[in-house]
Amino acid sequence: RASAKVRYGLDRVEQHLAEAETKSSQPFLLSHHHDHDDLHHSITEPDIRLLPTILRFDSVYGPLFKAGGAGLSIRADYPHLQRWLRRCWNTGAIPQTIDLRQATESYYKQLFPLNPSGIVPTPSVTAQSMGLEEIE
C-alpha cells in the first residue's frame, strides 16, 4: 500500500511536469509569473522542498526501502521528473549546497535494521552518475 502511494505521488508530479512543459514550457513546479508581459521561469519553494527527496530516490529510497516497488527509478521511469531534476541541479548554487555522497551514504550507515551489514554501495553517487551534469 505504501509503495502504491509513492508511485501515485511520483506519477502526479510526472504528469504535472509533462503538462507544464507542453502548455507553457514551464521548467519548474510553480515557476510562472508575468512581469511586464514577459513570462519568467524560476525555481520555487516547492521545487526546493521536493529536490532532496528526488535526489535520494534512485540511490536510497528505491533500493533500501523498496519505495514505489522493486526496480522503480526516476531516471528510467520518469523522464519529465528527471529533466526537472537536472534543471534544479543546474540552477544557481544548488550543487554547492548538497553533498550527494553524504546524503546517500548516511542512510546506509545509520539505518542498522534495514542494512545490518553496513555495506554502502559503490561507487559513490555523483552528479555525473545520476545524469545531472549539463551536457556541453
Salt bridges, closest charged atoms under 4 A:
GLU21 OE1 - HIS80 ND1 2.92
GLU21 OE1 - ARG83 NH2 3.28
GLU21 OE2 - ARG87 NH2 3.18
ASP35 OD1 - HIS36 NE2 3.30
GLU45 OE2 - ARG49 NE 2.77
GLU105 OE2 - ARG101 NE 3.04
GLU105 OE1 - LYS109 NZ 3.58
